[in-house]
Amino acid sequence: MPAVTTTSPRRDEFDAIDSITRTLDLVGDRWTLLVIRGVFRGVRRFSQLHDDLGIARNLLSDRLQKLVDADILHKIPYQERPVRHEYHLTDRGRELSPALIALMRWGDRWCSDGKPPVVLTHSVCGTEVSLAVTCPTCRVEVPATEIEAA
C-alpha cells in the first residue's frame, strides 16, 4: 500500500499571502507591542517609555525606529538642543487599537484568573467598551466557529 502524503502550502507560499505573518513582522515582538501600548496610554517620550517599560535603551531605540519606518509612529520634536522627540501614533498605528484590545481581553480571560487589571471605558460616557466581530449585513456578532477564509 503506498504511503499517504498530505500536501500543504510551502512556508514561502503561505507567507506571501498571509497578512498575519506580515503584521507580525512589523509588530509581533513583545517590546514592539509594549511600546505601542505605551504610546496609546500617552507615554510619548523616549525617557518616559524607557522608565515605563524597563527596556534597554538600544532595544527601545531600535523598536521606535522600526515603528517610525513602518509609519505606525511619527516623531515630533519637542526640544532643539539636544534634539528630542515625542512619538505619536499615525492613522495606521491607531488602527492597531482593536488588536491590542483583543490581546488584552484574551489575557484578562486566560492569564489573569478572571480579574482584569484594567477596564477600558469610553471617555465620553464612561461605559466599558466591548470588542466583537460583527457581520455588517446580518448585524449580529459572529462567533469564531462561523468565520471562513475566502
N, C-alpha and C positions, 0 to 999 in steps of 0.2 A: 504494500500500500504506500503510495507516495506521501511524502511529508506535507502537512498542511502549512501553507505560508499565508501570512497576512500582509497586506500592503497598507502602508500609511505614508503620508507625505514626508519627504525628507525634511530635515530641520531647516535647510536653507529655503525650501519651497514654502514651508509653513511661515517662517519669519517674514518672507516677502509680502505676505498678505495679512499678517496678524497685527492688529492695532495695539493689542495688549503688550506684545513684545516691544514694539516701537515706543510705546509710552513708558514702559519700564526702563528702557534705555535712557530716557530723559530724566525720570523722576523716581526710579524704582529702588534706590538705596535708602537706608534708614535716615542718614543725615540730610539728604536732599528733601525728603518728606518732612522732616522736623524743621528744617529751615523754612519751607513753605508754610507750615503750620504757624511758626513764629511770626512770619510776616502777616499772615491772616489775623493774628492776635494783636497786631500793632507794634511788634518788635521789629524795628526797621534799620537800626544802625549796627554796624559790624560789632562794635564793643558790646552792645546790648544782646545781640544774637550769641556772641561768644559766651557771655555771662549766663544767659538763659539756658543754653544748651550744654555748656561744658565741653564743647567741641574744640579740638586742636585748631589753632589759627590757620595753619596751612590747609587743613581739610575744609574749614569754613570758606576760606578764600576760593578754593577750587570749586566748591559747590555753588557759591554765589556767582562766580564767573560762568559756570555751566548753565545756570538758570538765566542769566542775562543773555548769553549767546543763544539760548533756546527761545528767547522772547517770552519768558514766563515772569521774569522780573525786569525792571528797568531801574537804572541808577539816577538819583537826583542829588547833585552836590548841595551840601548844607554848610560847608566850610571851605575857604580857599587855601589857607596855609596852616598846616598841610591840607591838601585836598582830601576831603572826606565825603562819603555819600550815604544817603538813605536808600533803601531798597523798597520798591513799591511793586505790587502785582500789576501786570498788564491785563488786558481783557482775557488773553489766553491763560494767564495764571489764575485769574478769578474763576474761570470755568472749571478749575480743579476742585472747587469747594464741595460739590456733591460727592466726589470720590473720597475726599478726606472725611466727610461726614459718614459715608458708608463704612470706611475703615474704623472710624471711632465707634459707630453703633455696633459693629461686629465685635470689636474689642470689649465694649460695655457688656455685651451679652455673654461672650465666651471666655473672656480673660479677666473679668473683674468681679467675680462672684455675684453678678447681677446688680451691683451697686455702682452706677455710673458716677465717676468722679466729677464730671462736668455735665451740665444740662444746657443745651443750645436753645436760645429763645429768639423770637422775632423782636428786634429792637424797638419797633414801633408800638406793638401791643403787648409784648411780654409773654405771648403764648409759645409753648415749646414747639419747635419746628419738627416736621416729620420728613422722611425721605422715602419715596416709593417709586416704583416703576409703574407707569400707567399707560394704557392704550388710549391714544387720542381719539380713536373712533368710538370705542365702547365706553370710554370714560370710566374704566374700572382699574383697580390695582391688579397687576399681572404677577402671579407667583412665578418663581424661578422655573418650576416644572412646566410652565406653559410658554416659555420663551424658546424660540427656534432661531438658528442662524440661517440666513438666506443668501 
